[in-house]
Amino acid sequence: DAKTTQPNSMESNEEEPVHLPCNHSTISGTDYIHWYRQLPSQGPEYVIHGLTSNVNNRMASLAIAEDRKSSTLILHRATLRDAAVYYCILRDGFGNEKLTFGTGTRLTIIP
Amino acid sequence: EAQVTQNPRYLITVTGKKLTVTCSQNMNHEYMSWYRQDPGLGLRQIYYSMNVEVTDKGDVPEGYKVSRKEKRNFPLILESPSPNQTSLYFCASSPRTYFNEQFFGPGTRLTVL
């Protein structure tokens, strides 16, 4: 599986936008970019995914660089409930559909 | 409510005493999987199942068994638990469509003394 690189931790003020970066310089043409997050004492939950174009859903937006070697998860207005570890994962959608989790970014929201 | 359930949520046991952690999903998903999460190592896949009666090893299958006799259930069996299997375990399920989201259970915290 291609590797992703994320900062270990980030802080943001409540009610402000948060930009969580992810580098994936070895991404292949068939790799989709997925984001999951893990709230304290819970299992991971799906956030968003994309291939080439920017994507929006009710939870977040995903901005993908034109060369696809990096992406950014955008939380438009962070709340305390968004404090979690965020994982950027590459999936090719074939094989066993395994998610390969890295160490992720621990996001702290400051009230 | 669509969900993945795991039981028990917490378990303390002793070395060598066989145990089973159950996983059940009510979404009619074909794919199910078990992960373990350890500090500094992230989540690693133990076993997975593409459908009923189809199972295969993940990255860390040693010391574990699974079965998939029904679509909704995917139990994780530790025949002879050892202290290095002390971990947080997650079950996940998803439909077998490409690029689909996976749904995770709440986790089972296992301690083997």
Interface residues (C-beta under 8 A of the other chain):
Chain A: Y32 H34 S41 Q42 G43 P44 E45 Y46 H49 R91 G93 F94 N96 E97 K98 L99 F101 G102 T103 G104
Chain B: V4 Y31 S33 Y35 G40 G42 L43 R44 Q45 Y48 M50 D56 G58 D59 F90 A92 S94 R96 Y98 F99 N100 E101 Q102 F103 F104 G105 P106 G107
